[in-house]
């Protein structure tokens, strides 16, 4: 709980908070672009003396965007900014996929 002037001003819930590996934490930089991730990884390695697995950071970013994409697709919330961002990133990172907004006429083929 945070107090100001003897009054409660907010309540913070850290129930799901944790510190991930450096690769997990750096995944957000890949969502900006690969140059930012690469530059930050180089600086991290220089300052910490530890090696960062950039491919793992990229994989974490892809998995995160896949989760957002799938969750909002199931909810049919394809206009949500997070869905649109995920579709854009997945199109860039995994161009062989069809990451656009599904059309109302598209159907899943039965195998």
mmCIF file of the C-alpha atoms, coordinates in Angstrom:
data_MODEL
# 
_entry.id   MODEL 
# 
loop_
_atom_site.group_PDB 
_atom_site.id 
_atom_site.type_symbol 
_atom_site.label_atom_id 
_atom_site.label_alt_id 
_atom_site.label_comp_id 
_atom_site.label_asym_id 
_atom_site.label_entity_id 
_atom_site.label_seq_id 
_atom_site.pdbx_PDB_ins_code 
_atom_site.Cartn_x 
_atom_site.Cartn_y 
_atom_site.Cartn_z 
_atom_site.occupancy 
_atom_site.B_iso_or_equiv 
_atom_site.pdbx_formal_charge 
_atom_site.auth_seq_id 
_atom_site.auth_comp_id 
_atom_site.auth_asym_id 
_atom_site.auth_atom_id 
_atom_site.pdbx_PDB_model_num 
ATOM 1   C CA . UNK A 1 1   ? 0.000   0.000   0.000   1.00 0.00 ? 1   UNK A CA 1 
ATOM 2   C CA . UNK A 1 2   ? 1.210   3.492   -0.773  1.00 0.00 ? 2   UNK A CA 1 
ATOM 3   C CA . UNK A 1 3   ? 0.358   6.353   1.561   1.00 0.00 ? 3   UNK A CA 1 
ATOM 4   C CA . UNK A 1 4   ? 0.665   10.082  1.050   1.00 0.00 ? 4   UNK A CA 1 
ATOM 5   C CA . UNK A 1 5   ? -0.196  12.714  3.686   1.00 0.00 ? 5   UNK A CA 1 
ATOM 6   C CA . UNK A 1 6   ? -1.477  9.980   6.014   1.00 0.00 ? 6   UNK A CA 1 
ATOM 7   C CA . UNK A 1 7   ? -3.943  8.721   3.398   1.00 0.00 ? 7   UNK A CA 1 
ATOM 8   C CA . UNK A 1 8   ? -3.994  5.625   1.237   1.00 0.00 ? 8   UNK A CA 1 
ATOM 9   C CA . UNK A 1 9   ? -3.305  6.614   -2.392  1.00 0.00 ? 9   UNK A CA 1 
ATOM 10  C CA . UNK A 1 10  ? -2.889  3.213   -4.070  1.00 0.00 ? 10  UNK A CA 1 
ATOM 11  C CA . UNK A 1 11  ? -2.478  -0.496  -3.662  1.00 0.00 ? 11  UNK A CA 1 
ATOM 12  C CA . UNK A 1 12  ? 0.133   -2.393  -5.637  1.00 0.00 ? 12  UNK A CA 1 
ATOM 13  C CA . UNK A 1 13  ? -0.156  -6.120  -6.296  1.00 0.00 ? 13  UNK A CA 1 
ATOM 14  C CA . UNK A 1 14  ? 3.080   -7.892  -7.111  1.00 0.00 ? 14  UNK A CA 1 
ATOM 15  C CA . UNK A 1 15  ? 1.550   -11.377 -6.961  1.00 0.00 ? 15  UNK A CA 1 
ATOM 16  C CA . UNK A 1 16  ? 2.639   -12.348 -10.477 1.00 0.00 ? 16  UNK A CA 1 
ATOM 17  C CA . UNK A 1 17  ? 5.829   -10.276 -10.567 1.00 0.00 ? 17  UNK A CA 1 
ATOM 18  C CA . UNK A 1 18  ? 9.184   -11.948 -10.934 1.00 0.00 ? 18  UNK A CA 1 
ATOM 19  C CA . UNK A 1 19  ? 12.600  -11.248 -12.341 1.00 0.00 ? 19  UNK A CA 1 
ATOM 20  C CA . UNK A 1 20  ? 13.289  -13.264 -15.467 1.00 0.00 ? 20  UNK A CA 1 
ATOM 21  C CA . UNK A 1 21  ? 16.557  -14.202 -17.059 1.00 0.00 ? 21  UNK A CA 1 
ATOM 22  C CA . UNK A 1 22  ? 18.372  -11.463 -18.966 1.00 0.00 ? 22  UNK A CA 1 
ATOM 23  C CA . UNK A 1 23  ? 17.155  -13.101 -22.184 1.00 0.00 ? 23  UNK A CA 1 
ATOM 24  C CA . UNK A 1 24  ? 13.542  -12.846 -21.009 1.00 0.00 ? 24  UNK A CA 1 
ATOM 25  C CA . UNK A 1 25  ? 13.955  -9.231  -19.968 1.00 0.00 ? 25  UNK A CA 1 
ATOM 26  C CA . UNK A 1 26  ? 15.648  -8.243  -23.245 1.00 0.00 ? 26  UNK A CA 1 
ATOM 27  C CA . UNK A 1 27  ? 12.770  -9.704  -25.320 1.00 0.00 ? 27  UNK A CA 1 
ATOM 28  C CA . UNK A 1 28  ? 10.967  -6.365  -25.126 1.00 0.00 ? 28  UNK A CA 1 
ATOM 29  C CA . UNK A 1 29  ? 13.823  -4.699  -27.010 1.00 0.00 ? 29  UNK A CA 1 
ATOM 30  C CA . UNK A 1 30  ? 13.354  -7.047  -29.973 1.00 0.00 ? 30  UNK A CA 1 
ATOM 31  C CA . UNK A 1 31  ? 9.779   -5.802  -30.223 1.00 0.00 ? 31  UNK A CA 1 
ATOM 32  C CA . UNK A 1 32  ? 11.254  -2.336  -30.898 1.00 0.00 ? 32  UNK A CA 1 
ATOM 33  C CA . UNK A 1 33  ? 13.713  -3.679  -33.457 1.00 0.00 ? 33  UNK A CA 1 
ATOM 34  C CA . UNK A 1 34  ? 16.718  -5.959  -33.818 1.00 0.00 ? 34  UNK A CA 1 
ATOM 35  C CA . UNK A 1 35  ? 19.243  -3.100  -33.844 1.00 0.00 ? 35  UNK A CA 1 
ATOM 36  C CA . UNK A 1 36  ? 18.103  -1.961  -30.396 1.00 0.00 ? 36  UNK A CA 1 
ATOM 37  C CA . UNK A 1 37  ? 18.298  -5.520  -29.043 1.00 0.00 ? 37  UNK A CA 1 
ATOM 38  C CA . UNK A 1 38  ? 21.778  -6.037  -30.500 1.00 0.00 ? 38  UNK A CA 1 
ATOM 39  C CA . UNK A 1 39  ? 23.117  -2.725  -29.167 1.00 0.00 ? 39  UNK A CA 1 
ATOM 40  C CA . UNK A 1 40  ? 21.644  -3.312  -25.708 1.00 0.00 ? 40  UNK A CA 1 
ATOM 41  C CA . UNK A 1 41  ? 23.008  -6.871  -25.593 1.00 0.00 ? 41  UNK A CA 1 
ATOM 42  C CA . UNK A 1 42  ? 26.478  -5.615  -26.504 1.00 0.00 ? 42  UNK A CA 1 
ATOM 43  C CA . UNK A 1 43  ? 26.343  -2.988  -23.737 1.00 0.00 ? 43  UNK A CA 1 
ATOM 44  C CA . UNK A 1 44  ? 24.989  -5.551  -21.235 1.00 0.00 ? 44  UNK A CA 1 
ATOM 45  C CA . UNK A 1 45  ? 27.852  -7.916  -22.054 1.00 0.00 ? 45  UNK A CA 1 
ATOM 46  C CA . UNK A 1 46  ? 30.376  -5.086  -21.788 1.00 0.00 ? 46  UNK A CA 1 
ATOM 47  C CA . UNK A 1 47  ? 29.086  -3.918  -18.395 1.00 0.00 ? 47  UNK A CA 1 
ATOM 48  C CA . UNK A 1 48  ? 28.300  -7.296  -16.817 1.00 0.00 ? 48  UNK A CA 1 
ATOM 49  C CA . UNK A 1 49  ? 31.004  -9.462  -18.349 1.00 0.00 ? 49  UNK A CA 1 
ATOM 50  C CA . UNK A 1 50  ? 28.264  -12.031 -19.058 1.00 0.00 ? 50  UNK A CA 1 
ATOM 51  C CA . UNK A 1 51  ? 27.211  -13.390 -22.429 1.00 0.00 ? 51  UNK A CA 1 
ATOM 52  C CA . UNK A 1 52  ? 23.612  -12.824 -23.551 1.00 0.00 ? 52  UNK A CA 1 
ATOM 53  C CA . UNK A 1 53  ? 21.921  -15.340 -25.830 1.00 0.00 ? 53  UNK A CA 1 
ATOM 54  C CA . UNK A 1 54  ? 20.276  -12.972 -28.338 1.00 0.00 ? 54  UNK A CA 1 
ATOM 55  C CA . UNK A 1 55  ? 18.521  -15.835 -30.128 1.00 0.00 ? 55  UNK A CA 1 
ATOM 56  C CA . UNK A 1 56  ? 16.803  -16.741 -26.859 1.00 0.00 ? 56  UNK A CA 1 
ATOM 57  C CA . UNK A 1 57  ? 15.638  -13.131 -26.454 1.00 0.00 ? 57  UNK A CA 1 
ATOM 58  C CA . UNK A 1 58  ? 14.207  -13.222 -29.973 1.00 0.00 ? 58  UNK A CA 1 
ATOM 59  C CA . UNK A 1 59  ? 12.472  -16.532 -29.222 1.00 0.00 ? 59  UNK A CA 1 
ATOM 60  C CA . UNK A 1 60  ? 10.958  -15.095 -26.017 1.00 0.00 ? 60  UNK A CA 1 
ATOM 61  C CA . UNK A 1 61  ? 9.618   -12.112 -27.998 1.00 0.00 ? 61  UNK A CA 1 
ATOM 62  C CA . UNK A 1 62  ? 8.090   -14.380 -30.640 1.00 0.00 ? 62  UNK A CA 1 
ATOM 63  C CA . UNK A 1 63  ? 6.458   -16.611 -28.023 1.00 0.00 ? 63  UNK A CA 1 
ATOM 64  C CA . UNK A 1 64  ? 5.047   -13.563 -26.234 1.00 0.00 ? 64  UNK A CA 1 
ATOM 65  C CA . UNK A 1 65  ? 3.548   -12.167 -29.432 1.00 0.00 ? 65  UNK A CA 1 
ATOM 66  C CA . UNK A 1 66  ? 2.135   -15.581 -30.358 1.00 0.00 ? 66  UNK A CA 1 
ATOM 67  C CA . UNK A 1 67  ? 0.409   -15.732 -26.973 1.00 0.00 ? 67  UNK A CA 1 
ATOM 68  C CA . UNK A 1 68  ? -1.110  -12.257 -27.400 1.00 0.00 ? 68  UNK A CA 1 
ATOM 69  C CA . UNK A 1 69  ? -2.155  -13.031 -30.971 1.00 0.00 ? 69  UNK A CA 1 
ATOM 70  C CA . UNK A 1 70  ? -3.792  -16.343 -30.028 1.00 0.00 ? 70  UNK A CA 1 
ATOM 71  C CA . UNK A 1 71  ? -5.571  -14.955 -26.953 1.00 0.00 ? 71  UNK A CA 1 
ATOM 72  C CA . UNK A 1 72  ? -7.108  -12.031 -28.821 1.00 0.00 ? 72  UNK A CA 1 
ATOM 73  C CA . UNK A 1 73  ? -7.894  -14.140 -31.898 1.00 0.00 ? 73  UNK A CA 1 
ATOM 74  C CA . UNK A 1 74  ? -9.911  -16.549 -29.744 1.00 0.00 ? 74  UNK A CA 1 
ATOM 75  C CA . UNK A 1 75  ? -11.740 -13.586 -28.201 1.00 0.00 ? 75  UNK A CA 1 
ATOM 76  C CA . UNK A 1 76  ? -12.324 -12.237 -31.738 1.00 0.00 ? 76  UNK A CA 1 
ATOM 77  C CA . UNK A 1 77  ? -10.770 -8.954  -30.615 1.00 0.00 ? 77  UNK A CA 1 
ATOM 78  C CA . UNK A 1 78  ? -8.783  -8.434  -33.820 1.00 0.00 ? 78  UNK A CA 1 
ATOM 79  C CA . UNK A 1 79  ? -9.107  -4.641  -33.657 1.00 0.00 ? 79  UNK A CA 1 
ATOM 80  C CA . UNK A 1 80  ? -7.275  -4.472  -30.321 1.00 0.00 ? 80  UNK A CA 1 
ATOM 81  C CA . UNK A 1 81  ? -3.957  -2.541  -30.583 1.00 0.00 ? 81  UNK A CA 1 
ATOM 82  C CA . UNK A 1 82  ? -2.073  -5.466  -29.008 1.00 0.00 ? 82  UNK A CA 1 
ATOM 83  C CA . UNK A 1 83  ? -3.468  -7.859  -31.617 1.00 0.00 ? 83  UNK A CA 1 
ATOM 84  C CA . UNK A 1 84  ? -2.507  -5.510  -34.440 1.00 0.00 ? 84  UNK A CA 1 
ATOM 85  C CA . UNK A 1 85  ? 1.009   -5.062  -32.998 1.00 0.00 ? 85  UNK A CA 1 
ATOM 86  C CA . UNK A 1 86  ? 1.423   -8.831  -32.595 1.00 0.00 ? 86  UNK A CA 1 
ATOM 87  C CA . UNK A 1 87  ? 0.210   -9.477  -36.157 1.00 0.00 ? 87  UNK A CA 1 
ATOM 88  C CA . UNK A 1 88  ? 2.640   -6.869  -37.492 1.00 0.00 ? 88  UNK A CA 1 
ATOM 89  C CA . UNK A 1 89  ? 5.594   -8.272  -35.534 1.00 0.00 ? 89  UNK A CA 1 
ATOM 90  C CA . UNK A 1 90  ? 4.789   -11.883 -36.425 1.00 0.00 ? 90  UNK A CA 1 
ATOM 91  C CA . UNK A 1 91  ? 4.512   -10.928 -40.098 1.00 0.00 ? 91  UNK A CA 1 
ATOM 92  C CA . UNK A 1 92  ? 7.971   -9.349  -39.879 1.00 0.00 ? 92  UNK A CA 1 
ATOM 93  C CA . UNK A 1 93  ? 9.572   -12.163 -37.869 1.00 0.00 ? 93  UNK A CA 1 
ATOM 94  C CA . UNK A 1 94  ? 7.766   -15.171 -39.358 1.00 0.00 ? 94  UNK A CA 1 
ATOM 95  C CA . UNK A 1 95  ? 6.792   -14.062 -42.869 1.00 0.00 ? 95  UNK A CA 1 
ATOM 96  C CA . UNK A 1 96  ? 5.800   -17.577 -43.941 1.00 0.00 ? 96  UNK A CA 1 
ATOM 97  C CA . UNK A 1 97  ? 2.750   -17.377 -41.657 1.00 0.00 ? 97  UNK A CA 1 
ATOM 98  C CA . UNK A 1 98  ? -0.587  -15.738 -42.350 1.00 0.00 ? 98  UNK A CA 1 
ATOM 99  C CA . UNK A 1 99  ? -0.690  -13.257 -39.460 1.00 0.00 ? 99  UNK A CA 1 
ATOM 100 C CA . UNK A 1 100 ? -3.248  -10.826 -40.758 1.00 0.00 ? 100 UNK A CA 1 
ATOM 101 C CA . UNK A 1 101 ? -6.755  -10.319 -39.549 1.00 0.00 ? 101 UNK A CA 1 
ATOM 102 C CA . UNK A 1 102 ? -8.787  -13.363 -40.566 1.00 0.00 ? 102 UNK A CA 1 
ATOM 103 C CA . UNK A 1 103 ? -11.537 -12.625 -43.054 1.00 0.00 ? 103 UNK A CA 1 
ATOM 104 C CA . UNK A 1 104 ? -15.107 -13.503 -42.193 1.00 0.00 ? 104 UNK A CA 1 
ATOM 105 C CA . UNK A 1 105 ? -15.193 -15.862 -45.170 1.00 0.00 ? 105 UNK A CA 1 
ATOM 106 C CA . UNK A 1 106 ? -12.017 -17.792 -44.352 1.00 0.00 ? 106 UNK A CA 1 
ATOM 107 C CA . UNK A 1 107 ? -12.498 -21.337 -43.126 1.00 0.00 ? 107 UNK A CA 1 
ATOM 108 C CA . UNK A 1 108 ? -10.150 -23.875 -41.624 1.00 0.00 ? 108 UNK A CA 1 
ATOM 109 C CA . UNK A 1 109 ? -9.749  -26.782 -44.021 1.00 0.00 ? 109 UNK A CA 1 
ATOM 110 C CA . UNK A 1 110 ? -10.578 -30.230 -42.667 1.00 0.00 ? 110 UNK A CA 1 
ATOM 111 C CA . UNK A 1 111 ? -7.827  -32.803 -42.961 1.00 0.00 ? 111 UNK A CA 1 
# 
